Amino acid sequence: MERKTIIVTGAKGQLGMEIQEASRHYPQFDFLFLDRNSLSIGDPDAVLAFFEKTRPFCCINCAAYTAVDKAESEAEQAFAINGDATGSLAAACKKVNARLIHVSTDYVFDGQSAIPLKEDDPTNPINVYGASKLKGEQLALQENPDATLIIRTSWVYSEFGNNFVKTMIRLMREKPSINVIDDQIGSPTYAADLARAILVILGSGTFVPGIYHYSNEGEISWFQFALAIRELTGSACPVNPIPTTQYPTPAKRPHYSLLDKSRIKKIYGLTIPAWKESLALCIARLA
């Protein structure tokens, strides 16, 4: 039986690196891990030529412009990568009859909800990053509606790359005390858990296109997240809760972006770990 090729873009990012780690358990697939040097996803002709040559079974798009604050002044770049390039990948997938699994964000919502957000809740991004990711979702579903699966996730961290967990560990070593926002609510996502969930979907033999939500189980603020990091690392650094108003940033953040995961759990039979269990695993791996 011919082995199926899986293209993974954004291979050097947090999720891309975790998919590389998890891919060893899926010998039935040939994985091609691509970064911006091996394929420029912003070049539609290069993307199509590469897909026609490799004829993938699926493309997992982890490539993204993720600098949320910088996006406010680099909107064109954010929309090119998060929007147009995602559309090009979906179009190339359609041309070669491949599936697309595209990773999106809770920032497509405005944060005004008080209950966990479902996939069909109205989107209304309040920053450029969120708007560019929403554009990518729309283009992907427009270009290849029958074979595109979008996973929105939130507060991603891992032992790879830059993220909140690694920043907190560093600041707790360097500073006499730190202030962390306590009025933005959501749930973190350990990239290793999301990587495994994506590969379970790929290996399941079931493919139901559309939008899904995935994050670890539980509901916390960034301040509570920081307290757990302090506890699990044995730090004594004081952590103070502050409101968003005391920490102005170029990009607005949604106040509430907890995702409802019942759809992905029901369709793919996924068991999602609690956020603190996964955080403990990540911190143990970092140590």
C-alpha angles and dihedrals in degrees: 000000000000114000116239120239119228118195115206116192122196088036094165095055127093096269095037090054092048091050088053089054094047096042091078088077091058105065090158089076132064107220123207109196111201132186128183090277094056096043130007103215088193089071108077094191093052090047093051093045091051093048092047090052097046099032095206124204089216142358118214106201111208094149113114146146098246105170095115098186095039090053089070089070097029099049094142092056093045092051092045093055103030096035118024097029091052088053090051092051091050091048091050090049091053091049093055095034094248131145123243124213106189125187117221137168148253086237090084084081127074097227096240096118122102096197130058111286120248125210094254096046112121115274120222113162117205097197138045093251092056092045092050092050091048089052088054091052091050095048093046093052091044094050099042111009097161097053107031122105117184123198116196113201138172144217094003120198137166141156086267127076128355120317145142096272095053092042092052093048090051095045092048088057095045106037133063088225138347136216120220131185114256102181101066111088129197141100130274123237122217103216091218090061092048091047091054091047091053092050091047088055091048093049096042098083087229120104118177109175122219138069127323135178125224134176134127117283120269140052123255145145124243087255091057089047090054092049090054091049089051092050095046093048094044092236121161095201112131113243117201125199115232134177120248088250089068093056108048116190131183090247122053116233125215111254093216124025106150109153125222106228100185095109097056091043093051099044098040101027091235122172107209118207122234113260096244095051090053093045089054090052093050093048090049089052091048090051 
